């Protein structure tokens, strides 16, 4: 160890005199230093015998601020140990800095508090205008204009059907308009029901000429909590709200799905096609996926295939099977009947509660690549198949 460090150890302390040759016993004990260290009243006593009075004095320091420095002074004996003592003294200082560090921890906690205030400030910031970042947007489907069939100029059609195909109203409401005298044919008011017209005739409603509409065919993947109707008196969301803006023509759903039933639903203004798809004479195949509240037994699956008796008559499934070999709460059922709530009633008759019902197939149309709540236009090929009765 460098001797200068040994001498300098006490030289750096103001009030101490450099010690020559190490530690020399002080004559006469502790001598008051002029202009330097003044004896403390109630503190240091004049040292007798050299270093021992410092222990007593140092004990008094233990009562004061130098309590943590005691270990430092005790280990300051000889060379490198003095540096260790100095290091321990710094430890004592570090302990004081720990106190300071604790204050900095407190300060850090204040920063945390400040950060929490910034969080609070962040919460107080005005909400971002516009959609949420996680929302996904896809391009709106492009309108498809379908081929119009050639019209026979001599073909007759009922007046109420013509008004319905023109998007004025339904056939039932058209009959009411006719009886009220709101419809004119070739400038003559018509009140007789069942009248037929040809494409050569000019039809007016409320004084305006009625022309046939362009056809529109929309396929919707219906979500739940949505009613299948054009207008709901209770103000609930309807399927028309979901396809709003698809076309200017008046379209309406073909068939009906319960409010909590999801899946494939067709909307169109083609009355002839809608009647063909919904009429019992032209029943089309429908496939549903069913979720029940408990596993379905094999006996009940066979019972559904054989037929069950309901309040409005017997009914049987064309096919029924488990969707998953490990989950018998799910089943797929194929059926042609268009009776109201027919699938739910089949399972309820056997003691099962249908917790979820999804129509995955209707008259050859599926929801493939069509997310829940989204819609698309039918292709020309799909329309041709429907009109030609090519689908089951």
C-alpha positions, 0 to 999 in steps of 0.5 A: 500500500502507498504510504502516502495514503496512510498519512493522507488518511488523516490529512484529509480530515480538517482539524487533524494534524499529520502524523509522522511515522504513523500513530504517535501517542499524544503528550498530555492527552488531547490538546485543544486545537487553535482555530480548529476543533473546539472541545464540545461541551457535553461531548469530547473530554480531553484525551488521556493516554492517547487514543483511549479517550477517543473511545469514550468520546466516540461513544458519545458520538454513537448517541449522535450522528456518527453512530453508523461510523463506529465500525469505520473507526474501529477497523481503521488500524493499519494500512489496507484495513484503514481503506477497508474502514474507509470503505466501510465508512463509505458503507456507513455513508452508503447507508446514509445514502440508502436513507437518501436512496429510500428518499429517492425511492420515495421520490421514485414512488412520487414519480410513480405517483406522477406516472399514475397522474400521467395515466390519469391524465391519459384517461382524461385525454379526449377519446380518439375520434373515429373507429377503434384501432382493432376494428377491421374494414373490408371493401363494400361489395360491388353492385352486380346488375343481373341479366334481364330475361326477355319479356313477352309483350303479350304475357299477362300478370296480376296487377297486385303482383306487378306492384309488388315486383315493382317494389311498391309494396307487398301483394296484400298491401297492393290489394288494399291500395287497389280497393282504395282507388290509388291505382290507375291502369291506362289513366283509369282507376281500378278497384277490382281485385284480380285484374291482369295487365300486360307490359303494354299497359301503363300503371300509375300509383298515386299519380306516378308511373310504376316501372319494374325494378332491377333485380337484386339478390343479397346473401347475409350471414345473419347474426343473433339478436336480430329479427328477420323482418322488414320493420320491427314495432319494438325497435329491435335491430332487423336484418334490413339494418344490416343490408342497408345501402345494398341497393335502392330497390326494396328487398325483403328476406326469403323465409325466416330465421329466429332472432337468436338463430344465425346463418344463411339468409337470402334477401331479394326483390324478385317475388317469383323466386322468393315464392318458389324458394319459400313455398312448401311445394318447392321446399329447399334443403336446409342444413343446420348445426345444433348445440344442445345443453347436454349430450345427445344420445344415439337413441335420440339421434335415431329417433330424430331420423325416424321421425318425431310427433309434434303438435302440428304433425309428424316430422323427420330429418332427412339426415342427422349426425354428430358434428364431432366424435368427441362432443355429442352436444353438437349435431348437424341436421338436414331438413326440407320442412319450412315450418316455424322453429322446426329444428328447435321443436324437434330437439325440445320434444326429446328433452333437449334445450337448443342453446345455439342454432346456425343455418349453414346451407339454404337452397345451395347457398352457403356462408363460405368466406362470409363473416357473421353479420356481413353480406354479399351479392349473389353471382349471376351463376348462383341466380341462374341456378336458383331460377332453374331450380338446379339446387335442392 
